[in-house]
C-alpha cells in the first residue's frame, strides 16, 4: 500500500508546553515553507496554544511564535528534547 508505519511522533501530536526537537521534515511541496518558517532538523520547538478544535496550533521556536495548520504540523517528525 505504500504506507510507512513506524513509531514516530509528529509535531501536531505534542502536548502544550512540551519541548521537542525536530527530527525530520517530510520531503514534499510544503517542506520549503516549513524551512522558511525556521523549522529545521535539530531545532527545539514547543506548542503554546491549540485552538478549540486543535487547528491551528501556535508554536514557539527560536524566540518566535508561529502558527501552523494541523496538516502542516503532521509533516514534521519530532523527538524528545
N, C-alpha and C positions, 0 to 999 in steps of 0.2 A: 504493500500500500504506500510505501514511501514515507511513512511516519517514523521519526526518530524518537524512541521512548527512552528517556533516562531521568534520573532523579535530580534534576536541576531546579533551581528556584529562579523565577523571573521577577523583575522589578515591580510589576503590578501586584504581586502577592505578599510583599513585605508589610509588616505591621508599622503603625505610626511610631515615629522616633526610633525605629530600628536602623542602626548604622550598618550598611553593607558595602562591599567592594564590587565594582563592575568586573565580571569575569570575561564576558564576551558580548558582542553585539551582532545580531543576525546580519548576514551579508545579503541585503535586499535593497529595494528602492528607498526605504526610509533611513538607511544607515547614514548617508551623508548629512541628513538633517539632524540626526541624533548627535553626530560628531560635532557639528556646528554649535549645538546647544551645550557642549562641554562634556558629553558622555564619552569617555574613552576607557579602555581597559586599565584597571588599577585605581581608578578614581573612587573615592569614598562618597556615598550618597545616602540620604535618608528621606523617608516620606514624612512630610509635616502636616499635610491636610488631605483628606479624601472627601469628595462631595458625597451627599447623602446616598446616592446610588452607586458610589465607587468610581465615578468618572466625571470630570477629570481628577487627577491626583497632582498635588504640588510636592515638589522635592527640593531639598537644599543640597547644592553641590558647589564646592569652592566658594562658599560665602554668598552664592546667588540662589535665588528661588526661581525654579522653572515649573511650568505646568505641562502635563502630558496627558494625552488620551490613554485609556487603558490598552487599546490596541498597539499603541507605540511602546508603552512600558513592557508589554509582553515580548518585545523583540530584544530586550536587554537581560542577559543572564547574570545573576549575582551570586556572591558567596558571602559567608560571614566575614566581617572586617576584623 
